[in-house]
Amino acid sequence: DASFTQFIFPQGITTIPQSAFASCYFKTMVIPDSVTKIDYNAFINADFNKVILGSGVLSIGAEAFKSSHGEIDLSRATKLESIGYRAFANTEITSIILPGSVKSIGSEIFFGCEKLTVLGIPFISTSPNSNSYSTNCFGAIFNSRAESFTQEKYIPKSLKTVIITADSV
């Protein structure tokens, strides 16, 4: 339950490790561009005003921000490729834009996000190795299999606006 106002990261840090900031309180954190991975539970139950991900982040681990309180800014994370299971579950986010670089998403990443009204997602229309739809393809939400996609991925009922950020195929 520590309360921090400033973090200074070591030069060249590449990973925010498991549970590194679990249950911490802080105002704003800027993740350095050298960080490529945010590990499992890194910010679980954290209370913050804002976390800004750096441009080098490639993956966000399972439950990385689960049950945290605060804004999560992905606007600089233009290389982000994968988001793990329940990465943002039970947060109070109201708006989040996933960059067009995202190619894989775990199930239930927005489980319990009952305040989420705006979601930006890339339009991934086919799986990388075939011309068929896969469970990792956001494009499936707009076809006849939308019901099963919604059940697997969990889309909050509060969602009012979906923004297509790019076509990754």
C-alpha positions in Angstrom: 0.0 0.0 0.0 2.9 2.4 -0.7 2.2 5.8 -2.1 4.6 7.1 -4.7 4.7 10.3 -6.7 7.7 9.6 -9.0 9.4 6.7 -10.5 12.8 6.7 -12.1 13.5 3.6 -14.2 17.0 2.3 -14.8 18.5 2.8 -18.2 17.5 0.1 -20.7 14.9 -1.7 -18.6 13.0 -4.1 -20.8 10.3 -5.7 -18.6 7.9 -4.5 -15.9 8.0 -7.7 -13.8 5.1 -9.7 -12.3 3.4 -7.8 -9.5 5.9 -4.9 -9.6 3.3 -2.3 -8.9 0.5 -4.5 -7.4 -1.6 -2.5 -5.0 0.5 0.6 -5.3 -0.8 4.2 -5.4 0.8 6.7 -7.6 -0.1 9.7 -9.8 1.3 9.2 -13.2 3.8 6.7 -14.6 5.5 6.9 -18.0 6.8 3.5 -19.1 10.1 4.0 -20.8 10.4 3.2 -24.6 13.0 0.5 -23.8 10.3 -1.7 -22.1 9.0 -4.4 -24.4 6.9 -6.5 -21.9 4.5 -5.8 -19.1 4.3 -9.0 -17.2 1.4 -10.9 -15.5 -0.2 -8.9 -12.7 2.3 -6.0 -13.0 -0.3 -3.4 -12.0 -3.0 -5.5 -10.4 -5.1 -3.6 -7.9 -3.0 -0.4 -8.4 -4.5 3.0 -7.9 -3.2 5.7 -10.2 -4.2 8.7 -12.3 -2.5 7.6 -15.5 -0.1 5.0 -16.9 1.4 5.9 -20.3 2.9 3.0 -22.1 6.1 3.6 -24.1 6.6 3.0 -27.8 8.6 -0.2 -27.3 5.9 -2.2 -25.6 5.2 -5.4 -27.6 3.1 -7.4 -25.0 0.8 -6.8 -22.0 0.6 -9.9 -19.9 -2.5 -11.7 -18.4 -4.3 -9.6 -15.8 -1.6 -6.9 -16.0 -4.0 -4.1 -15.0 -6.8 -6.2 -13.5 -8.8 -4.4 -10.9 -6.7 -1.2 -11.2 -8.1 2.3 -11.0 -7.0 4.9 -13.5 -6.4 5.8 -17.1 -4.3 3.6 -19.3 -2.9 5.4 -22.3 -1.8 3.2 -25.2 -1.3 6.0 -27.7 2.5 5.7 -27.8 2.4 1.9 -27.8 2.4 1.6 -31.6 4.3 -1.7 -31.6 1.9 -3.5 -29.2 1.2 -7.0 -30.7 -0.4 -9.1 -27.9 -2.7 -8.5 -24.9 -3.1 -11.3 -22.4 -6.2 -12.9 -20.7 -8.2 -10.4 -18.6 -5.4 -7.7 -19.0 -7.9 -4.9 -18.2 -10.6 -6.8 -16.4 -12.5 -5.1 -13.6 -11.0 -1.7 -14.3 -12.9 1.5 -14.3 -11.7 2.6 -17.8 -14.2 4.5 -19.8 -12.3 4.7 -23.1 -9.4 2.7 -24.6 -7.9 2.7 -28.0 -5.9 -0.4 -29.0 -3.3 0.4 -31.7 -3.5 -1.1 -35.1 -0.4 -3.2 -34.4 -2.3 -5.6 -32.1 -2.5 -9.1 -33.7 -3.5 -11.3 -30.7 -5.8 -10.7 -27.8 -6.6 -13.0 -24.8 -10.2 -13.7 -23.8 -12.2 -11.5 -21.4 -9.7 -8.6 -21.5 -12.6 -6.2 -20.7 -14.5 -8.5 -18.3 -16.2 -6.4 -15.6 -15.4 -3.1 -17.3 -18.9 -1.8 -16.8 -17.9 1.8 -17.4 -16.2 1.2 -20.8 -18.1 3.2 -23.5 -15.5 3.8 -26.2 -13.3 1.1 -27.6 -10.8 1.4 -30.5 -9.8 -1.9 -32.0 -7.9 -3.0 -35.1 -9.9 -4.8 -37.8 -8.1 -8.1 -38.1 -10.2 -9.9 -40.7 -8.4 -13.3 -41.0 -6.1 -15.4 -39.1 -2.4 -14.9 -40.0 -2.0 -18.4 -41.6 -5.3 -18.8 -43.5 -8.2 -17.1 -45.0 -10.6 -18.2 -42.3 -11.8 -16.4 -39.2 -10.2 -17.2 -35.9 -11.0 -16.5 -32.3 -8.1 -13.9 -32.3 -9.7 -12.0 -35.1 -11.6 -8.8 -34.2 -13.2 -8.9 -37.6 -15.3 -11.8 -36.5 -17.4 -9.4 -34.4 -18.9 -8.1 -37.5 -19.9 -11.3 -39.2 -22.5 -14.1 -38.5 -20.3 -15.5 -35.7 -20.5 -12.3 -33.7 -22.5 -14.0 -30.9 -19.8 -16.6 -30.2 -17.1 -14.0 -30.5 -18.8 -11.8 -28.0 -19.2 -14.7 -25.5 -15.6 -15.7 -25.8 -14.1 -12.2 -25.6 -16.6 -10.5 -23.4 -17.8 -7.1 -24.6 -19.3 -4.9 -21.8 -22.9 -3.9 -22.2 -21.9 -0.3 -21.5 -20.0 -0.1 -24.8 -21.5 2.5 -27.1 -18.8 3.3 -29.7 -16.4 1.0 -31.5 -13.6 2.7 -33.5 -11.7 0.6 -36.1 -8.1 1.7 -35.7 -6.5 -0.2 -38.7 -6.5 -3.2 -40.8 -3.7 -5.5 -39.7 -4.1 -8.0 -42.5 
